[in-house]
């Protein structure tokens, strides 16, 4: 299958209770290949959010991108379960233990960066280095919000989810996604959206599990987030998008100040700076960071 910038092959990773799907861009130079690069996408995206970036990193070694549970072509969680942040971390732990030999280089965007960061804090011996793209730790809530948050999530779980909108064409779905909470260009939306759709008799619906939109049942408070951040000992790169989410964060300075081995760079672009617009600065920054530690 062709993607802008290079070809990938589809891959499926069986776990104990589900199968995760993804994409593999083979190493362009086996003589200089290092540890594999494993990439994790953001909320409601899929592995092809890296379809432009991944081919630019293959000189480092094999590059893999995961569809997280409920996203893309991966399995949905069984009825009665939800999408807790720690469950994504558990999926990543099982995936790396089962299907990869030795440490990996993790790259995560948005939610994927949060998952990668928590996993790396817990298992530093499994991660050679970590890159987070416009992402630095979970969204936190005050401890006083634990019960209101739980109540809201349980009420939504009881109400369930409908089928969601029906789109007459992929173009219509891409147009809707382009104008979403984190806007995309038409080109970027067309790279991302088809993998998240399923075709029905009268059109297209989102393949993503509707439960992904439910409120989280429980969230960390800022003290807990800081404990996670302070536990990081692995060499890490943070890419802050000029027009992204982190550029407006009032907690970023305190969080980054707690990490021992962190490099912070600002790159042009939006929250999806690795997919939308000119992605070369993102690729160059990641490549230089990884090679600089070799």
C-alpha positions in Angstrom: 0.0 0.0 0.0 1.4 3.4 -0.9 1.5 6.4 1.4 3.0 9.7 0.7 6.8 9.4 1.1 7.1 5.5 1.2 5.4 2.2 1.3 4.2 0.2 4.3 3.0 -3.2 5.0 0.0 -4.1 7.1 0.8 -5.9 10.3 -1.3 -7.6 13.1 -0.1 -8.3 16.6 -2.1 -10.9 18.6 -2.3 -10.2 22.3 -4.0 -12.4 24.9 -7.4 -10.7 24.7 -7.3 -8.8 21.4 -5.4 -8.2 18.2 -3.7 -4.9 17.5 -3.2 -3.8 13.9 -0.6 -1.4 12.5 1.9 -0.6 9.8 5.5 -1.4 9.2 8.0 0.6 7.2 11.1 -1.5 6.7 14.6 -0.2 7.4 16.2 1.5 4.4 19.7 0.4 5.5 20.1 -2.8 7.4 23.8 -2.2 7.9 23.1 0.8 10.1 19.8 -0.2 11.6 19.4 0.3 15.3 16.6 -0.5 17.7 13.1 -0.4 16.1 11.1 2.8 16.2 7.6 2.2 17.6 5.1 5.0 17.0 1.8 5.6 18.9 -1.0 7.9 17.6 -3.3 10.3 19.3 -7.0 10.0 20.4 -9.4 9.1 17.5 -6.5 9.0 15.0 -4.8 5.8 13.7 -1.3 4.5 12.7 -1.4 6.4 9.4 -1.1 9.7 11.3 2.6 8.8 10.8 2.3 8.0 7.1 4.5 11.1 6.2 6.9 11.0 9.1 7.6 7.2 9.3 9.3 6.9 5.9 11.6 9.7 6.8 12.9 7.7 9.8 13.6 4.4 8.2 17.4 5.0 7.9 17.3 4.6 11.7 15.9 1.0 11.4 12.5 -0.6 11.1 9.6 1.7 11.9 6.3 0.5 13.3 3.1 2.3 14.0 0.3 0.9 16.1 -3.5 1.3 15.9 -4.4 1.5 19.6 -7.4 -0.5 20.8 -10.7 0.8 19.4 -8.9 2.7 16.7 -8.1 2.0 13.0 -8.1 -1.7 12.3 -7.4 -2.9 15.8 -10.0 -4.8 17.9 -12.4 -3.0 20.1 -12.5 -3.7 23.8 -15.1 -6.3 24.8 -18.6 -5.2 26.0 -18.5 -3.9 29.6 -15.0 -2.5 29.3 -14.0 1.1 28.7 -10.8 2.8 27.5 -8.8 3.6 30.6 -5.5 5.3 30.1 -3.7 2.6 32.1 -5.2 -0.1 29.8 -3.5 1.5 26.8 -0.3 1.3 28.8 -0.9 -2.4 29.5 -1.6 -3.0 25.8 1.8 -1.4 24.9 3.6 -3.4 27.6 2.2 -6.7 26.3 2.9 -5.8 22.7 6.5 -5.0 23.3 7.1 -8.0 25.6 5.4 -10.4 23.1 6.5 -9.1 19.7 9.7 -7.1 20.1 13.2 -8.2 21.2 15.1 -5.8 23.3 14.6 -2.1 23.9 12.7 0.1 21.4 12.7 3.8 20.5 9.2 5.2 21.3 7.6 8.1 19.4 4.1 9.2 20.6 1.8 12.0 19.5 -0.8 13.4 21.9 -2.5 10.5 23.7 0.1 8.2 22.3 2.8 10.4 23.9 1.1 10.2 27.2 0.9 6.4 27.0 4.5 6.1 25.9 5.6 8.4 28.7 3.8 6.4 31.5 5.1 3.1 30.0 8.7 4.5 29.9 8.5 5.7 33.4 7.5 2.2 34.6 9.8 0.2 32.3 12.9 2.4 31.5 14.9 -0.7 30.6 12.6 -1.4 27.7 13.0 2.0 26.0 16.2 3.3 24.5 14.8 6.8 24.0 11.4 8.5 23.9 10.0 11.3 21.7 6.7 13.0 22.6 5.1 15.2 19.9 3.0 18.0 21.3 2.3 15.9 24.4 3.7 15.9 27.9 1.8 13.9 30.5 -1.9 13.3 31.1 -4.6 15.9 31.5 -5.1 16.2 35.2 -8.1 17.0 37.4 -8.2 18.1 41.1 -8.8 15.3 43.6 -12.2 17.0 44.4 -13.4 16.1 40.9 -12.9 12.3 41.3 -16.6 11.6 42.1 -18.1 14.1 39.6 -15.9 12.6 36.9 -16.9 9.1 37.8 -20.6 10.0 37.9 -20.4 11.6 34.5 -18.6 8.6 33.0 -21.0 6.0 34.5 -24.1 7.9 33.3 -22.7 8.0 29.8 -21.8 4.3 29.9 -25.3 3.5 30.9 -26.8 5.6 28.1 -24.5 4.0 25.5 -23.7 5.3 22.1 -25.6 5.6 18.9 -24.4 4.5 15.4 -22.9 7.9 14.7 -23.2 9.9 11.5 -23.5 8.3 8.0 -21.3 9.9 5.3 -22.2 9.7 1.7 -18.5 9.5 0.7 -15.0 9.4 2.1 -14.6 13.0 1.0 -17.5 14.0 3.3 -16.0 12.2 6.2 -12.6 13.8 5.6 -14.2 17.2 5.4 -15.9 16.6 8.8 -12.6 15.5 10.3 -10.7 18.4 8.8 -13.0 20.8 10.8 -12.7 18.8 14.1 -11.3 19.8 17.5 -7.8 19.7 16.1 -8.3 21.0 12.6 -6.5 19.3 9.6 -5.9 20.3 6.1 -7.9 18.5 3.4 -4.7 16.6 2.4 -3.9 15.5 5.9 -7.5 14.4 6.6 -7.5 12.2 3.5 -4.4 10.5 4.6 -5.8 9.8 8.1 -9.6 9.3 7.7 -10.0 6.2 5.3 -8.5 3.8 7.9 -11.0 5.0 10.5 -14.0 4.3 8.3 -16.1 1.2 7.4 -18.3 1.0 4.3 -21.9 0.3 4.7 -24.7 -0.1 2.1 -25.6 3.5 2.1 -22.3 5.2 2.9 -19.5 5.3 5.5 -19.5 5.3 9.3 -16.6 5.7 11.7 -14.9 2.3 12.4 -13.6 3.7 15.7 -15.3 2.4 18.8 -17.9 5.0 19.9 -16.9 4.4 23.6 -13.7 6.3 22.8 -15.8 9.5 23.2 -17.0 8.6 26.7 -15.6 10.5 29.6 -12.7 8.9 31.5 -13.9 7.2 34.6 -10.9 8.4 36.7 -8.1 10.8 36.0 -4.8 11.6 37.7 -4.4 14.8 39.7 -1.5 17.0 39.1 0.5 15.6 42.0 0.3 12.2 40.5 1.2 13.4 37.1 4.3 15.1 38.5 5.2 11.8 40.2 5.1 10.1 36.8 7.1 12.9 35.1 9.7 12.9 37.9 10.1 9.1 37.5 11.4 9.4 33.9 15.1 8.6 33.6 15.2 7.7 29.9 16.6 10.1 27.4 13.6 12.1 26.0 12.8 14.6 23.3 9.7 16.9 23.5 8.6 18.6 20.3 6.3 21.6 21.0 4.3 22.7 18.0 4.1 26.4 17.6 0.4 26.3 16.9 -0.3 23.2 19.0 -1.8 22.4 22.4 1.3 22.6 24.6 2.3 26.1 23.4 -0.6 27.4 25.6 -0.1 25.1 28.6 0.4 26.8 31.9 1.8 23.5 33.4 4.5 22.7 30.9 7.3 24.6 32.6 6.8 22.8 35.9 6.5 19.4 34.3 9.5 19.7 32.0 11.6 21.0 34.9 11.0 17.7 36.7 12.6 15.6 34.0 16.3 14.8 34.3 17.3 14.0 30.7 15.0 16.1 28.5 15.6 18.1 25.3 12.8 20.5 24.3 12.5 21.8 20.8 9.8 24.0 19.2 8.7 23.1 15.6 6.5 24.8 13.2 2.9 23.7 12.6 -0.2 22.7 14.4 -1.0 19.9 16.9 -0.6 17.5 14.0 2.8 18.9 13.0 4.0 15.4 12.1 1.3 14.9 9.5 0.0 18.3 8.3 2.1 20.9 6.4 5.9 20.7 6.4 6.9 17.7 8.5 10.7 17.8 7.7 11.5 19.8 10.9 9.8 17.1 13.0 11.6 14.3 11.1 15.0 16.1 11.3 14.6 16.8 15.1 13.7 13.1 15.9 16.5 11.7 13.7 19.1 14.0 15.1 18.0 13.2 18.7 18.1 9.5 18.2 21.4 9.5 16.3 22.9 11.9 18.9 22.5 9.3 21.5 23.8 6.4 19.5 
